[in-house]
Structure formats: C-alpha cells, structure tokens
Amino acid sequence: MSGERKTERAVPLGAVARAVNGRLTGDETLPVADVTHDSRQVRTGSLFAAIQGANVDAHAFVAQAVAQGAVGVVSERERPADYGGAWLQVADARAALAQAAAEVQGHPSRELQLVGITGTNGKTTTAHLIAAMAEAAGRKVALLGTVGYRIGGEMFAAKHTTPEASDVQRFLRRAVEAGCQVGVMECSSQALDLHRCDALAFTAAVFTNLTQDHLDYHRTMANYFDAKRRLFDGRTGTRPGAAVVNVDDAYGGELAGDMARGGGRLLRYALNAAAEVTAHELDVRLGGMSFSLRTPAGERVLRSPLVGTFHVYNILAAVACGLVLGYELETMARAVETCAGAPGRFERVAHAGDFAVVVDYAHTDDALRNVLRTAREVAGRGGRVITVFGCGGDRDRTKRAPMGEAAASLSDVVILTSDNPRTEDPEQILADAEVGLRAVGKPYLKFVDRRAAIHRAVTEARGGDVVLIAGKGHEDYQIIGTETIHFDDKEVAREALAERGRA
C-alpha cells in the first residue's frame, strides 16, 4: 500500500519538531522525506517513531533504523547517552507520529473531501455507499476500510480497518497524486484511541451506532464511546466540517446533543426519532428493498439491492453525507440503486434451490439480532431461519453469551460452531456462548468444525428457509492456534450446496 510517491517531498527536521511540539536534539536542517513506526519501512530520509507497544518496544530497532538511513528518532524518552544522531522527544509518540506524518506528506487530507465513519456496525457498507455516490457524481475516490483499500480502481489488501497514522497519510498523499477528490475511511475505536485518525481534516464524520464490542480492549462502554467521540470533538486535531449522526441510537442522541451545543453543521438521520434525513414506507424483500426518503433537499423513493432495516440506516447515513458533499438526490439515488454494498454483508450465495443461503459479517449480539430480524422478514411463508454462528477467540468474552441468546431468540435452528478460535480452546469458547443459548431454552446443535456446521445447516434447509452463516462475512481465513488457514464461508456453502444437489 505504501508504494513510491510520484513527488518526493522533504521537510526540514526543525519544521517537523515544531509541528509536533517536541524537543529536538540534533541538526534542524536534516531533510525528512517520510515518517514511519515500522523499522522495515525505513529508508534514506525517514524519521523513525520508536513506540512502546503492548508486545514490542520499537526502541530495540533504533540501530537498525539508523543503519537503513533514518535521519532521526521520535520518542517519549530522552536521547540515550550513547546515541549521537538527531532525537526528537515528544509527550506522546503516537500522536506525534500522526502530526509528523501529516507535516511531511503535506497534509493531503486538506486537498480532499475526506469522510470518516465510526460506530460498531455499518461502517463498511456506509463507506461503500458513500464511495458509490461520489463516483456517480463523477469524482475519483480513495477508500480505506475493513474489506480493503483502494485508489480509484487500484486495490490493496487491508491489514487493519484503519491503518497506522503514517500509513494513512502516505496513502492519502498517493490518492491526491492519483487525482482523487474524495476520501472515505472507516475509523475504528482502537484506531481513534491510538491516534491513527489524528491530524486529518474531515469534511464530514459519521456515527452509525454503538453496541457492545471490543471490551477486551476498552474495558467499559464509557471508554468505548469516548474513543468514538474523538472523531467529533476536536481531540484528533480539528473538528469535522459536519457531523452525520444516527439519533435512533441512544449514544448517537447524546453525541448529537453535544454537537448541537458546540456549534457546527449537524445532520441527523433516523427511522423513529426526529431527524433531517428519514425513511418511511419500507418494503423489504429477499431481492432488495424500497422506501420513501425524506431530506432537506426533497423527497424521493429509493430502491436498493441491499436487504434489511439495518441497511436502511446505512443508506440514510450515506445520503446525509452526500448532502454535505453537495450531491443531488438523483445522483445519490442512481448510486443506491446499483450499489450492492460490501462483500459479506447479507450476501446471498447464488444457487438454484428454493431456500436462501446468506453470509454476513455479524459478530456482535446487536449485529446478529439485526441480521436475524432481516432473515426472519424475508423468509418465505412458513420458512425457518437456520443460523450458524460462533465467537472469536482471544477477544471480548463478555459478548459470547449475549450472542448465543440473540441467536436462540430469533432463529428456528441454531448451529453453534467456531469462528477464529485463535489460541483459545474452541470448546471453551462454545461453552461461553452456550450460556446464552441455554437461557433461552431452545435446542441447538454444536460443531467445533465450522465446515461441518455449514454442511449441516445446508442439509437441514427446506423450501422457504433462510440459512444465515454469521461472523466471518468477507474473511477468507480461519485462525486456529497461531496458524492462519484458508476458509471462506461462501466457498464452503457452495461446496455443501453442490453435495446436497448430488445426494
């Protein structure tokens, strides 16, 4: 993703020191051509940010970075007595990494209409919808998100939902040089907390919702919400030009109130609460949906191949953002009518049978409830909802029982299985989820082997049923222990469908 930029920039180290409000020991005139936290990326002219991480202390790689051509080091520590090179001491190395990278890359976000999207659910689909609207308006778009990164039609693999700050700045500079006018990026709570979204000029910031997730990292919902608020309250460096907020969500309502009191442009969206952008007369079917859209720019019937009330919220968020970016309703409607959303979000696995097989990324209890309500809504008369789900290992254990309860409450048949157990005992993960399943009192099946679980679900299906395979969505791997193996829910579902067809 980093690649070589068309235009080589160089900023004096003294200017970088002033931008990060740091104390420089060394030559102010040294030219800085790049900033990185990764010693493997260091080249001649790089400034190396030595960050003390949870597992790795980058100070151990300072000598390597200097040998590879680093002009200096950014650190929260004082310069060691045995180090003779340029040393930039700062209060917060992660914040300084973002500020320094923005300075060296020439603040590319200021040359784009940049949209940041945060929330527990809906970020990826909303990002794809906004990108589709921008392209329908004739703009070239750069996209950073869970499924992948792209500049126009050029794709890059995504290692994180939101890359490290230096990678973001480098990516945006490359996007500007490629002629992009719009940037759309997902802003995860961890990324916001780790300053990866600092020093960015957001034209608009979107808040989708907040439900339990990532408490292994944030510990409390208050901390989780506080991380999300950073995108809106100026702690990243500047406040966004406009805030787009889901006020049907309780946390969104609180955030919108804060934004209204603080001034600045605010566009609220909702299905139930009072808002500037709303939807009425929903008609949801397995093949798509339609609804009546109401906005400050007028009203219009929208049709979409996406399915589910949760996707209505994503479309409303995108429309509100499109209004901020200056797009006409007709332009946005064209994009909505053709945008299939992001891979693995209520994505149908095509086959000739009389039942549906759907793959979805839902991996929280709220997301699972949303997608199950949609599956229930589109199941045929008398059709059942058959759900395959699991919970990730080495992640928030407190959401496992609620996910089990959600699955049991809204499914007719539940098949509990593995979902990236990582280094945890798969049987223990299943046992944690079973607490919620037993609380509902509905029978369920259990397979540690995810392939066996998917095959069983497809075998169980009959006319009018919806088979929902939840948790992995677009992911094409399974992490067992420390090994990553290829595993794609869609591929396995097709395999099961083919086997059923031969039976």
C-alpha angles and dihedrals in degrees: 000000000000096000126157117300121230093229121047111218128192126188123188112254089235091061090051090050090053092047092055094037090235136149111250124205108187143032112342092198097062108123115239113204099171143005125218142165092202116084089205090064095051115120135161108308097021124138109218119215109208104206125185102226131188092261107013132045107210091201085082088068099050093102091050091049092051091048089054092054107274111164093206149338132253113209143151088228130081117261109276115246092238094051116091102178132091112298125189113196115201138176094238120019095198093051090046091051090059095044094045093047091050091051094048094044091049097247096284093185088071089063093054139058093245122195122193120196125196135170139100098270136021100031097119098046092043090052092051091048093051090048090050091051092050091050091048086055090054098257126138110233138207116201131195117185153117097289096046148304124261142175109203103312096339112106130205130186115256116231093175135013086242117021124222114287095255091050091050092052092046091048093050092049089052089048092052091049089050090057101258116158098182132047124192121188138173112230111205121203092244091050091051091048091049093050094247090134095047122118093027124128105221117198088195136005122202127205113195105176143300126236133152114301139119093028088141084072105028097034095204136042088236090059091044092053092044090057090053092049090061089079090062111030102061099257090120088063103273137028116248119260089241137007121220110195137179103227095184083075113080093223090046090053090054092047092049090052090053091048093048091052092046095053127233130107116311127185116185124198129193147140096220111018126068108276144151093242117043142154130221139177096034118196110188122185135160091258095051142295145252135204143167111262121208121192139154086261094056142276132292142162110249126201123196138178087220117101130215143045090262088062089053086062090050091051092048090051090050093047092050089050091047089056089054089051091050102250124155119243091241091054092050092046091055090053094047092049093057104030111104091190126227125333114266097023106120086323116174121225103222118233139140098249128111094245132066130243115199131184119204137175093224107143103155127068092246093050090046092051091050095050092043091053088054092048089051091048095053099038113114123258104292090005121143133222113233112192129198113189144149140174128246122251124237088025138098105323093188093073095057099082092044089052090052090050092049092050094048094045097054105028132077093207123025124195113187117204146147127298113182097322090185110180096340124099105263091215091057092050090052091047090054091053091045090067088071094042092053092048089064092044097221119139116250142179125235131206123167087198107078093201091056090048093053092047090051092050092051091047090051095052123107135176114314095013126129117216109203118196104192137187110038105051109163095006115115099192143068122213112213115173104324094324123101114208131182112265125154118181091209093052092048091048091052089048090052092046091051091049091050090050090055094048 
